[in-house]
Amino acid sequence: MFDRSETGGSHAVVIGASIAGLLAAHVLANHFDRVTLVERDRLPDEPEFRKGVPQGRHIHVLLVGGNRRLEQFFPGLNDELAAAGAACLDWTADCWWFNFGGWKPHFASGLTSMFGSRPLLEYHIRRRVAAQPKLRWLPECDATALLADENRTRVTGVRLRPRTPAAGEPAEWDLPADLVVNASGRDSRAAEWLKSFGYPAPPETRINSFLGYATRAYERPAGWQADWQALIISATPPKSSRGAVIVPLEGGRWLVTLAGAARDYPPTDEAAFLDFARSLPTPVLYQTIKDARPLTDITAYRRTENLRRHYAHTLDAWAERFDLNWPKIQAIDPKRFDERFRRVWRVYLYGCAEMFRSPRGRTHLFQIVFAKGNVTHQTYPMSRRFLYEDEVVRLAAQGIRRPGDPLIEDSLRVVDATLMTEFPAGPCWRRYNHDGYGQRDNGGPFLGWGVGRPWPLLTATSEPRGTMSPCALRVFRLRI
């Protein structure tokens, strides 16, 4: 039973025992005297599906970077997953990917991940997190509101409602906290809570490709052998919006997910499910499952729209407090919290706020490079407009300035000096891209220093207002 009388020391509360919430609690236990994890579901003692993870029956993949970080947090986790039946696969040797009408090359890359069910992964992470002596659990409990100070400028805790209150326990009670982390997922009530404090609700952007998928588990036949262990079959638009994935699961099973966009939803009856698989751009998956024994019903999921809440005001407040408290932060550990740390976090906070304000919602590498962490709301967005939105492309394209104008020449020299690298096949410009791949040469994310990966951008982009990539500007200049 949770001891509500326990007080003293620093206290953090995490709302939601998802994988994100579990990892947040694990990290916070290294910095707070007490951590309380609030979860509305009953937390099972075995790897089981739970209602709070509606996509739990569908395919989840653990990417390389995430797998490595989990192993760092919980040494030996990969061995535990393997002992429970998860498979360790090489992404380019064992996972075959059909894309743009053909199979991508197969080779041993050494980039491996553990493949298993979502309940299995979550269960083993939860076991490890539960070993933290500072952690307290509140399952089957809803967070109904945030608590705030008198000025409503600081969150001071959370209001809780147990689903099955103990004898003598109130229907709702308040849990004070120094920090509250909201990891409650898609159904988060954070916007509603902030609005109750008098703050405007953050603007929202929804993008819906009307993607839906249907999933079923199959028994993997005894003695089955193939050159692949997992298949990824991408859609081939405009011919077809259909794709599929099959991965190995613990217990000698396959998990198969069929997907379709633009309301071309995969069906949930058996015959139509197989017909959908037969219609894929390659027959390999259909031939694999057509005679396999199903182990589960077919489960569908269609709530796949992307929701973006624009928390610019929240980030403004974080940036202001970060700057205000920087001397205190640095005093904790001057070597760790050095000038580079300060600049990285200022770029992150100010940059994210400006991206929320931007209609396009993104930033460019050279904005980060030029700013070097010395950013404000006034100076951060300046560099893109100065370089090649208003002053370069528009003026040159409309003939207001000649392409050889010093303004354009100087801008191009800055871009080239910052981003261009010569290769035997020609120049490439290093950039901060947005397609989910690693940003640094070692595949890691761009962290505000070093160089990005080179990308041969040899044509103008189709972005609004006539913007062009640095390389496109160079080509444009040479063609005039």
C-alpha positions as CSV (number, residue, x, y, z in Angstrom):
1,M,0.0,0.0,0.0
2,F,1.2,3.5,-0.8
3,D,2.3,5.5,2.3
4,R,0.8,9.0,1.8
5,S,2.4,10.2,5.0
6,E,5.9,9.8,3.6
7,T,7.4,13.2,3.2
8,G,10.8,14.9,3.2
9,G,13.5,15.2,0.5
10,S,13.0,15.9,-3.1
11,H,10.1,14.2,-4.8
12,A,9.3,13.5,-8.5
13,V,6.0,12.1,-9.9
14,V,5.7,10.4,-13.3
15,I,2.3,10.0,-14.8
16,G,2.1,6.9,-16.9
17,A,4.0,3.6,-16.7
18,S,4.6,3.3,-20.4
19,I,8.1,2.6,-21.6
20,A,8.7,6.4,-21.7
21,G,7.3,6.7,-18.1
22,L,9.4,3.8,-16.8
23,L,12.6,5.2,-18.3
24,A,11.8,8.7,-16.9
25,A,11.3,7.2,-13.5
26,H,14.5,5.3,-13.7
27,V,16.5,8.4,-14.6
28,L,14.8,10.6,-12.0
29,A,15.7,8.1,-9.3
30,N,19.3,9.1,-9.8
31,H,18.4,12.7,-8.9
32,F,15.5,12.7,-6.5
33,D,15.1,11.2,-3.0
34,R,11.7,9.7,-4.0
35,V,10.0,8.9,-7.3
36,T,6.3,8.0,-7.5
37,L,5.0,6.4,-10.7
38,V,1.2,6.8,-11.3
39,E,-0.5,4.4,-13.7
40,R,-4.2,4.0,-14.4
41,D,-3.9,0.3,-15.4
42,R,-3.3,-2.7,-13.3
43,L,0.3,-3.7,-13.9
44,P,0.6,-7.4,-14.7
45,D,3.1,-9.7,-13.2
46,E,3.7,-11.4,-16.5
47,P,4.2,-10.1,-20.1
48,E,0.6,-9.3,-20.9
49,F,-1.4,-6.9,-23.0
50,R,-2.9,-4.0,-21.1
51,K,-5.6,-1.6,-22.0
52,G,-3.4,1.5,-21.6
53,V,-1.3,0.4,-24.6
54,P,-3.8,0.1,-27.4
55,Q,-1.2,-0.7,-29.9
56,G,0.4,-3.3,-27.7
57,R,-0.9,-6.2,-29.9
58,H,0.7,-4.7,-33.0
59,I,4.3,-4.8,-34.2
60,H,6.9,-2.8,-32.2
61,V,10.5,-2.6,-33.2
62,L,13.4,-1.5,-31.0
63,L,15.8,0.5,-33.1
64,V,19.5,0.3,-32.6
65,G,20.0,3.5,-30.7
66,G,17.2,2.7,-28.3
67,N,18.4,-0.9,-27.8
68,R,21.9,0.4,-26.9
69,R,20.6,3.0,-24.5
70,L,18.4,0.4,-22.7
71,E,21.4,-1.9,-22.3
72,Q,23.3,1.0,-20.8
73,F,20.5,1.7,-18.4
74,F,19.9,-2.0,-17.5
75,P,23.1,-4.1,-18.2
76,G,22.2,-7.6,-19.2
77,L,18.7,-6.7,-20.5
78,N,19.4,-8.1,-23.9
79,D,20.4,-11.4,-22.4
80,E,17.2,-11.5,-20.4
81,L,15.1,-10.8,-23.5
82,A,17.0,-13.5,-25.4
83,A,16.4,-16.0,-22.6
84,A,12.7,-15.1,-22.8
85,G,12.7,-15.9,-26.5
86,A,13.4,-12.6,-28.2
87,A,15.6,-12.7,-31.3
88,C,18.7,-10.6,-32.0
89,L,18.6,-9.6,-35.6
90,D,21.0,-7.7,-37.9
91,W,19.0,-4.9,-39.6
92,T,20.5,-5.3,-43.0
93,A,21.3,-9.1,-43.0
94,D,18.3,-10.6,-41.3
95,C,15.6,-7.9,-42.0
96,W,14.8,-7.8,-45.7
97,W,13.2,-4.6,-46.9
98,F,11.2,-4.3,-50.1
99,N,11.1,-0.7,-51.2
100,F,10.5,1.2,-54.4
101,G,9.8,-2.0,-56.3
102,G,12.9,-4.0,-55.2
103,W,14.8,-5.6,-52.3
104,K,17.4,-3.5,-50.7
105,P,20.9,-5.0,-50.5
106,H,21.6,-7.6,-47.7
107,F,24.8,-7.5,-45.8
108,A,26.1,-7.9,-42.2
109,S,26.2,-4.4,-40.7
110,G,26.6,-5.2,-37.0
111,L,23.6,-3.0,-36.3
112,T,21.4,-5.3,-34.2
113,S,18.3,-5.1,-32.2
114,M,16.2,-7.4,-30.0
115,F,12.9,-8.4,-31.6
116,G,10.0,-9.5,-29.4
117,S,6.5,-8.4,-28.4
118,R,5.8,-5.0,-26.8
119,P,4.4,-6.7,-23.6
120,L,7.7,-8.7,-23.2
121,L,9.9,-5.6,-23.5
122,E,7.8,-3.5,-21.2
123,Y,7.6,-6.2,-18.6
124,H,11.4,-6.7,-18.4
125,I,12.0,-2.9,-18.3
126,R,9.4,-2.6,-15.5
127,R,11.1,-5.4,-13.5
128,R,14.3,-3.5,-13.7
129,V,12.8,-0.2,-12.7
130,A,10.9,-1.8,-9.8
131,A,14.3,-2.7,-8.3
132,Q,14.9,1.0,-7.6
133,P,14.6,1.4,-3.8
134,K,13.5,5.1,-4.3
135,L,10.5,4.1,-6.5
136,R,6.9,4.0,-5.3
137,W,4.1,2.6,-7.4
138,L,0.5,3.8,-7.7
139,P,-1.3,1.5,-10.1
140,E,-5.0,1.7,-10.9
141,C,-4.9,5.4,-10.1
142,D,-5.9,8.3,-12.4
143,A,-4.2,11.7,-12.4
144,T,-7.1,14.2,-12.6
145,A,-5.4,17.6,-12.2
146,L,-2.1,19.4,-11.6
147,L,-1.5,21.4,-8.5
148,A,0.1,24.8,-8.8
149,D,1.4,27.6,-6.6
150,E,-0.5,30.8,-5.8
151,N,0.7,32.5,-8.9
152,R,0.0,29.5,-11.1
153,T,3.5,29.7,-12.5
154,R,4.9,26.5,-11.1
155,V,3.5,23.0,-10.8
156,T,3.6,21.7,-7.3
157,G,2.1,18.3,-7.5
158,V,-0.8,16.2,-8.9
159,R,-4.3,15.3,-7.8
160,L,-5.1,11.6,-7.8
161,R,-8.2,9.4,-7.9
162,P,-7.7,5.7,-7.1
163,R,-10.0,3.4,-9.1
164,T,-10.6,1.2,-6.1
165,P,-10.0,3.4,-3.0
166,A,-9.0,1.6,0.2
167,A,-11.2,1.6,3.2
168,G,-11.1,5.1,4.7
169,E,-9.2,6.6,1.8
170,P,-10.7,9.7,0.1
171,A,-12.0,9.6,-3.4
172,E,-9.3,12.1,-4.4
173,W,-6.2,13.3,-2.7
174,D,-3.2,15.5,-3.5
175,L,0.3,14.4,-3.9
176,P,2.9,17.2,-3.7
177,A,6.0,17.0,-5.9
178,D,9.0,19.1,-6.9
179,L,8.7,17.8,-10.5
180,V,5.9,16.2,-12.4
181,V,6.6,14.3,-15.7
182,N,3.6,13.6,-17.9
183,A,4.1,10.4,-19.8
184,S,0.4,9.6,-20.3
185,G,0.6,9.4,-24.1
186,R,-1.9,10.3,-26.7
187,D,-4.8,10.8,-24.2
188,S,-2.8,13.2,-22.2
189,R,-4.9,15.9,-20.4
190,A,-2.0,18.3,-20.1
191,A,-3.6,21.0,-22.4
192,E,-6.8,20.8,-20.3
193,W,-4.8,21.1,-17.1
194,L,-2.8,24.1,-18.3
195,K,-6.0,25.8,-19.5
196,S,-7.5,25.4,-16.0
197,F,-4.6,27.5,-14.7
198,G,-5.6,30.4,-17.0
199,Y,-3.1,29.6,-19.8
200,P,-4.3,29.5,-23.4
201,A,-4.7,26.0,-24.8
202,P,-1.7,25.3,-27.1
203,P,-2.6,25.3,-30.8
204,E,-2.9,21.9,-32.4
205,T,-2.0,20.6,-35.9
206,R,-3.4,17.3,-37.0
207,I,-2.3,15.4,-40.1
208,N,-4.1,12.3,-41.0
209,S,-3.0,10.0,-43.8
210,F,-5.9,7.6,-42.8
211,L,-3.5,4.8,-42.2
212,G,-4.8,1.7,-40.7
213,Y,-3.4,-1.7,-39.9
214,A,-4.4,-5.2,-38.8
215,T,-2.3,-7.7,-37.0
216,R,-2.3,-11.4,-36.3
217,A,0.1,-13.8,-34.6
218,Y,1.0,-17.1,-36.4
219,E,2.9,-20.2,-35.3
220,R,6.3,-20.4,-36.9
221,P,6.4,-23.9,-38.5
222,A,9.0,-26.3,-37.0
223,G,12.0,-26.5,-39.1
224,W,11.2,-23.4,-41.1
225,Q,14.2,-21.9,-42.8
226,A,14.8,-18.9,-45.0
227,D,17.4,-16.3,-45.7
228,W,15.4,-13.7,-43.8
229,Q,14.1,-13.4,-40.3
230,A,11.9,-10.3,-40.7
231,L,10.3,-8.6,-43.7
232,I,9.4,-5.0,-44.2
233,I,7.3,-4.4,-47.3
234,S,6.8,-0.7,-48.1
235,A,3.9,0.7,-50.1
236,T,4.5,1.5,-53.8
237,P,2.5,4.7,-54.4
238,P,0.8,5.7,-56.6
239,K,0.2,2.1,-57.7
240,S,-0.6,0.8,-54.2
241,S,-0.9,2.2,-50.7
242,R,-0.4,-1.3,-49.1
243,G,2.5,-2.6,-47.0
244,A,3.3,-5.1,-44.4
245,V,5.7,-6.3,-41.7
246,I,6.5,-9.7,-40.3
247,V,8.8,-10.2,-37.3
248,P,9.7,-13.1,-35.0
249,L,8.2,-13.2,-31.5
250,E,9.1,-15.1,-28.4
251,G,7.4,-18.5,-28.2
252,G,8.2,-19.6,-31.8
253,R,5.7,-17.1,-33.3
254,W,5.4,-14.6,-36.1
255,L,3.6,-11.3,-35.7
256,V,2.2,-10.1,-39.0
257,T,0.9,-6.5,-39.5
258,L,-0.8,-5.5,-42.8
259,A,-1.2,-1.7,-43.4
260,G,-3.0,0.5,-45.8
261,A,-3.1,4.3,-46.2
262,A,-5.8,6.6,-47.7
263,R,-8.5,4.5,-46.0
264,D,-7.4,1.4,-47.8
265,Y,-7.7,-0.4,-44.5
266,P,-6.7,-4.1,-44.1
267,P,-9.7,-6.3,-43.2
268,T,-10.2,-8.3,-40.1
269,D,-11.8,-11.5,-41.5
270,E,-9.5,-14.3,-42.3
271,A,-10.1,-14.7,-46.0
272,A,-10.0,-11.0,-46.8
273,F,-6.8,-10.7,-44.6
274,L,-5.0,-13.2,-46.7
275,D,-6.3,-11.6,-49.9
276,F,-4.9,-8.3,-48.8
277,A,-1.5,-10.1,-48.1
278,R,-1.7,-11.6,-51.6
279,S,-2.1,-8.1,-53.1
280,L,1.2,-6.8,-51.7
281,P,3.9,-5.8,-54.2
282,T,5.9,-9.0,-53.4
283,P,4.4,-12.4,-52.8
284,V,6.9,-13.5,-50.1
285,L,4.9,-12.6,-47.1
286,Y,1.7,-14.2,-48.4
287,Q,3.5,-17.4,-49.3
288,T,4.9,-17.4,-45.8
289,I,1.6,-17.2,-43.9
290,K,-0.9,-18.7,-46.2
291,D,-0.5,-22.2,-44.7
292,A,0.7,-21.1,-41.2
293,R,-1.5,-21.8,-38.2
294,P,-3.1,-18.6,-36.8
295,L,-2.7,-18.2,-33.0
296,T,-4.8,-15.1,-32.4
297,D,-7.7,-13.1,-33.8
298,I,-7.0,-10.3,-36.2
299,T,-6.8,-7.0,-34.4
300,A,-7.2,-3.7,-36.2
301,Y,-6.0,-0.2,-35.3
302,R,-6.9,3.1,-37.2
303,R,-6.2,5.9,-34.7
304,T,-3.0,6.9,-36.4
305,E,-3.4,10.6,-37.1
306,N,-0.4,12.7,-36.1
307,L,-1.2,15.3,-33.4
308,R,1.2,18.2,-32.7
309,R,0.6,20.5,-29.8
310,H,2.5,23.8,-30.2
311,Y,3.9,24.3,-26.7
312,A,5.9,27.5,-27.5
313,H,4.8,29.3,-24.4
314,T,5.9,26.4,-22.2
315,L,9.3,26.4,-23.9
316,D,9.6,30.1,-23.4
317,A,9.1,29.7,-19.7
318,W,11.7,26.9,-19.6
319,A,14.2,28.9,-21.5
320,E,13.7,31.9,-19.2
321,R,14.1,29.8,-16.1
322,F,17.1,28.0,-17.5
323,D,18.9,31.3,-18.1
324,L,17.8,32.7,-14.7
325,N,19.1,29.6,-12.9
326,W,22.2,28.9,-14.9
327,P,24.6,30.0,-12.1
328,K,23.0,27.5,-9.8
329,I,23.1,24.7,-12.5
330,Q,26.7,25.3,-13.2
331,A,27.6,25.3,-9.5
332,I,26.4,21.7,-9.2
333,D,29.2,20.4,-11.4
334,P,31.2,23.0,-13.4
335,K,33.0,20.4,-15.5
336,R,29.8,18.6,-16.6
337,F,27.6,21.7,-16.9
338,D,30.0,23.8,-18.9
339,E,29.5,26.4,-21.6
340,R,28.8,23.8,-24.3
341,F,26.1,22.3,-22.2
342,R,24.5,25.7,-21.7
343,R,24.6,26.5,-25.5
344,V,23.2,23.1,-26.5
345,W,20.2,23.6,-24.1
346,R,19.6,27.2,-25.2
347,V,19.5,26.1,-28.8
348,Y,17.2,23.3,-27.9
349,L,14.8,25.4,-25.9
350,Y,14.7,28.5,-28.1
351,G,14.9,26.4,-31.3
352,C,12.0,24.2,-30.3
353,A,9.9,27.2,-29.4
354,E,10.6,28.9,-32.7
355,M,9.8,25.6,-34.6
356,F,6.4,25.5,-32.8
357,R,5.8,29.1,-34.0
358,S,7.0,28.4,-37.5
359,P,4.3,27.4,-40.1
360,R,6.7,24.8,-41.4
361,G,7.7,23.6,-37.9
362,R,11.4,22.9,-38.5
363,T,14.8,24.4,-38.3
364,H,18.0,24.1,-40.4
365,L,21.5,23.1,-39.4
366,F,23.1,26.4,-40.3
367,Q,20.7,28.2,-37.9
368,I,22.2,26.1,-35.1
369,V,25.8,26.4,-36.4
370,F,25.6,30.2,-36.8
371,A,23.9,30.8,-33.5
372,K,26.4,28.7,-31.5
373,G,24.0,28.7,-28.6
374,N,23.8,32.5,-28.4
375,V,20.2,32.7,-29.4
376,T,17.1,34.7,-28.5
377,H,13.6,34.8,-29.9
378,Q,14.7,37.8,-32.0
379,T,17.9,36.5,-33.4
380,Y,17.1,32.8,-33.9
381,P,14.9,32.9,-36.9
382,M,16.9,35.6,-38.6
383,S,19.5,33.5,-40.3
384,R,17.2,31.5,-42.6
385,R,15.4,34.5,-43.9
386,F,18.7,36.4,-44.2
387,L,20.4,33.7,-46.1
388,Y,17.9,32.4,-48.6
389,E,14.3,33.1,-48.1
390,D,13.7,36.9,-48.5
391,E,17.2,38.3,-49.3
392,V,18.7,35.7,-51.6
393,V,16.3,33.6,-53.6
394,R,13.5,36.2,-53.8
395,L,15.8,39.1,-54.7
396,A,17.8,37.1,-57.2
397,A,14.9,35.2,-58.7
398,Q,12.9,38.4,-59.2
399,G,15.8,40.3,-60.7
400,I,15.9,42.8,-57.9
401,R,19.6,41.9,-57.2
402,R,22.1,40.3,-59.6
403,P,23.2,36.8,-58.7
404,G,26.8,38.2,-58.3
405,D,25.7,40.8,-55.7
406,P,28.0,40.8,-52.7
407,L,25.1,40.0,-50.4
408,I,24.4,36.8,-52.3
409,E,28.1,35.9,-52.8
410,D,28.9,36.5,-49.1
411,S,25.9,34.4,-48.1
412,L,26.9,31.5,-50.3
413,R,30.5,31.7,-49.0
414,V,29.2,31.4,-45.4
415,V,27.0,28.4,-46.3
416,D,29.8,26.7,-48.3
417,A,32.4,27.3,-45.5
418,T,30.0,25.9,-42.9
419,L,28.4,23.0,-44.7
420,M,30.2,22.1,-47.9
421,T,32.6,19.1,-48.2
422,E,34.3,18.1,-51.4
423,F,34.1,14.5,-52.5
424,P,35.5,12.8,-55.6
425,A,32.0,12.9,-57.2
426,G,31.5,16.5,-56.4
427,P,30.5,18.7,-53.5
428,C,28.1,17.7,-50.8
429,W,26.5,20.0,-48.2
430,R,26.2,18.8,-44.6
431,R,22.8,19.4,-43.2
432,Y,20.5,18.7,-40.4
433,N,17.9,16.5,-42.0
434,H,14.4,15.4,-40.8
435,D,13.9,11.9,-42.1
436,G,14.8,10.0,-38.9
437,Y,18.3,8.9,-39.8
438,G,21.4,9.6,-37.8
439,Q,22.7,13.1,-38.1
440,R,26.4,12.6,-37.3
441,D,29.0,10.5,-39.1
442,N,28.6,7.8,-36.4
443,G,24.9,7.6,-36.8
444,G,24.1,9.5,-33.6
445,P,21.7,12.5,-33.3
446,F,22.9,16.0,-34.0
447,L,23.6,17.6,-30.5
448,G,24.5,21.1,-31.5
449,W,28.2,20.7,-32.3
450,G,30.3,18.8,-34.8
451,V,29.1,18.3,-38.3
452,G,26.0,16.7,-39.9
453,R,26.0,14.0,-42.4
454,P,26.7,15.0,-46.1
455,W,23.7,14.9,-48.4
456,P,24.0,15.6,-52.2
457,L,21.2,18.2,-52.6
458,L,21.6,19.0,-56.3
459,T,18.2,20.4,-57.1
460,A,15.9,23.2,-55.7
461,T,13.5,22.1,-53.0
462,S,9.7,22.5,-53.4
463,E,9.3,24.4,-50.2
464,P,6.9,27.4,-50.0
465,R,8.1,30.9,-50.9
466,G,10.7,29.6,-53.3
467,T,13.3,28.6,-50.8
468,M,16.3,26.5,-52.1
469,S,18.9,24.3,-50.6
470,P,22.5,25.7,-50.4
471,C,23.5,23.5,-53.3
472,A,20.5,24.6,-55.3
473,L,21.6,28.2,-54.7
474,R,25.0,27.4,-56.0
475,V,23.5,25.7,-59.1
476,F,21.2,28.6,-59.6
477,R,24.1,31.1,-59.5
478,L,26.0,29.1,-62.1
479,R,23.1,28.9,-64.4
480,I,22.4,32.6,-64.5
